[in-house]
Amino acid sequence: MSLIPSFFGNNRRNSVFDPFSLDVWDPFKDFQSSSSLSRENSAIVNARVDWRETPEAHVFKADLPGLKKEEVKVEIEEDSVLKISGERHVEKEDKNDTWHRVERSSGQFSRRFRLPENVKMDQVKAAMENGVLTVTVPKAETKKADVKSIQISG
């Protein structure tokens, strides 16, 4: 059975691709770790971050669905490392519930980014809206090198 959908009509059941209908094989599904980091690692993987640079700033956008701003920390470490961290809590279980699938990760997450030298660390701003954290790190104006003309004798 192919995991690649057919867009050209070969699949008579359904010609529309639905990415959520596929059960993809996970090679790490049965991996058991004696470390307590195994739960944490799954949450770290799910903290997706985009980093783009504009002429004015470095902009980080992190998808943190279901988290409140109180559950997320944004810090500057060692004057040059941006750290985004937090914790996603497990839902309370009711003994009468039957779970069919658990895919949403829980636990702590932490992402670190070494920032370039040309940023204003004292003007970093963070905002969270609809589960998306946006961190803006303004750039310092780069001083253009002074060019001094030297007369050539001869």
C-alpha positions in Angstrom: 0.0 0.0 0.0 1.5 3.3 -1.0 1.5 6.2 1.4 1.7 8.6 -1.5 -1.8 9.7 -2.6 -2.7 9.8 -6.3 -3.7 13.2 -7.6 -4.3 11.8 -11.1 -7.4 9.8 -10.6 -5.8 6.4 -10.1 -7.3 6.1 -6.6 -11.0 5.6 -7.3 -12.1 5.8 -3.6 -11.0 9.4 -3.0 -9.0 11.7 -5.2 -8.6 14.4 -2.6 -5.4 14.1 -0.4 -6.2 14.2 3.3 -2.9 14.3 5.2 -4.6 13.5 8.5 -6.0 10.2 7.2 -2.6 8.5 6.9 -1.1 6.4 9.7 2.6 6.8 9.0 5.1 4.3 10.4 7.1 5.8 13.3 10.4 4.0 13.7 10.8 5.4 17.3 7.3 4.4 18.5 8.5 1.3 20.4 11.8 2.8 21.5 12.0 2.6 25.3 14.4 4.8 27.2 15.3 4.4 30.8 16.0 8.2 30.9 13.3 10.6 32.1 14.2 12.7 29.0 12.1 10.6 26.6 8.9 12.4 27.5 10.7 15.7 27.4 12.2 15.0 24.0 8.9 14.5 22.4 7.8 17.9 23.6 11.0 19.5 22.4 10.5 18.2 18.9 7.0 19.7 18.8 8.2 23.2 19.6 8.6 24.3 16.0 10.3 27.7 15.5 10.8 29.8 12.4 13.7 32.4 12.5 13.7 35.1 9.9 15.8 38.2 9.5 14.4 41.5 8.3 16.5 44.7 7.7 15.3 45.9 11.2 15.2 42.8 13.4 15.5 39.0 13.9 12.0 37.6 14.3 11.3 34.2 15.9 7.8 32.6 15.6 7.1 29.5 17.7 4.0 27.3 17.4 2.9 26.6 21.0 -0.8 25.4 20.6 -2.8 25.1 23.8 -0.3 27.0 25.9 -0.9 30.3 27.7 1.6 33.0 27.9 2.1 32.3 31.6 3.3 28.8 30.7 6.1 30.1 28.4 9.4 31.8 29.3 11.5 33.9 27.0 15.0 34.6 28.3 18.4 36.0 27.2 21.3 33.9 28.5 24.9 34.9 28.5 24.0 38.1 26.6 23.8 36.3 23.3 21.5 33.2 23.5 17.7 33.5 23.1 16.0 30.7 25.1 12.3 29.8 24.6 11.0 27.3 27.2 7.9 26.1 28.9 5.8 23.1 29.9 2.8 21.5 28.4 0.8 19.6 31.1 -0.9 16.3 30.7 -4.7 16.3 30.8 -6.3 14.9 33.8 -7.3 11.3 33.3 -10.6 9.9 34.4 -10.6 6.2 35.3 -13.7 5.8 33.2 -12.1 7.2 30.0 -11.0 4.9 27.2 -8.1 6.4 25.2 -7.8 5.4 21.6 -4.9 7.5 20.6 -2.4 9.9 22.4 -0.4 12.0 19.9 -0.2 15.4 21.6 3.0 15.6 23.6 3.4 16.9 27.1 6.4 17.8 29.2 9.0 20.5 29.2 10.4 22.0 26.0 13.4 24.3 25.5 14.9 25.8 22.4 18.0 28.0 22.3 19.3 30.2 19.5 22.7 31.9 19.5 22.1 35.5 18.3 24.5 37.5 16.1 26.5 40.4 17.6 24.5 43.1 15.8 21.3 42.9 18.0 19.9 45.2 20.8 19.5 42.7 23.7 17.9 45.4 25.9 15.0 45.9 23.4 13.8 42.3 22.9 10.0 42.0 22.8 7.7 39.0 23.0 4.0 38.6 22.3 1.7 35.6 22.2 -1.5 35.3 20.1 -3.6 32.3 19.2 -0.8 29.8 20.3 1.9 31.6 18.3 4.8 33.2 20.2 6.5 36.0 18.4 9.9 37.2 19.7 11.4 40.3 18.0 15.1 41.1 18.5 15.9 44.5 17.0 19.2 44.9 15.1 21.8 47.5 16.1 22.8 49.8 13.3 26.0 48.6 11.8 28.6 51.2 11.5 30.0 51.4 8.1 33.8 51.2 8.0 35.4 54.6 7.5 37.3 54.7 4.3 40.3 56.9 4.2 41.9 57.6 0.8 45.7 57.4 0.8 47.7 59.4 -1.7 50.1 57.4 -3.8 53.5 59.1 -4.1 55.8 58.4 -6.9 
